[in-house]
Amino acid sequence: MSPTRRGLLAGLVLLTGTAIAACSTTETERSDLDVRAVAARDELFRTVPAAREVAEKSAGVLVFPSVTQAGFVVGGQYGEGVLFEGGAPTGYYNITGGSFGLQIGAQSFSQVYMFTTPEALRTFRSTKGFEVGAGLDFAVADIGTSGEISSSTLQKPVVVWIFGQQGLMAGVKVEGQKITELTSK
């Protein structure tokens, strides 16, 4: 097996193992995650006031306060988040992803999914292992120079916000992500 294939295989095994091991949480971990998710959501509202308006009209808001992404040819990402409905936590999820190509570096960022219709939220909740882009039409939030969200973005059933990037990896991709519900330990 070539070194590149070995690296790809090792990266995929590591990513899969991490995702499986992290599929459950304790009450303490959930409480900590709630606090971090509220802080991330409030930071989004502070920096992009239009996001608050969209959230208030949404059926549900899924907040991943910290998603970590790293790669050297083979890349992966992982984060844990909270689904809020009516402002209260109603579910806990992880997000994973993998990639292969010319890449090097690491970064972290926050990511928020706003389910703008009850149907979008029902579809999300009913699919085990929701794959971003596979079941729902979504838009990455497009904020104009006036600070307002574009009308074409608001017509999508899911609006994704990516913010707070820190690190040395260029770009953040929404494609190739999988969201899975966490269970209690």
Order of alpha helices (4+ residues) and beta strands (2+ residues): alpha-beta-alpha-alpha-beta-beta-alpha-beta-beta-alpha-beta-beta-beta
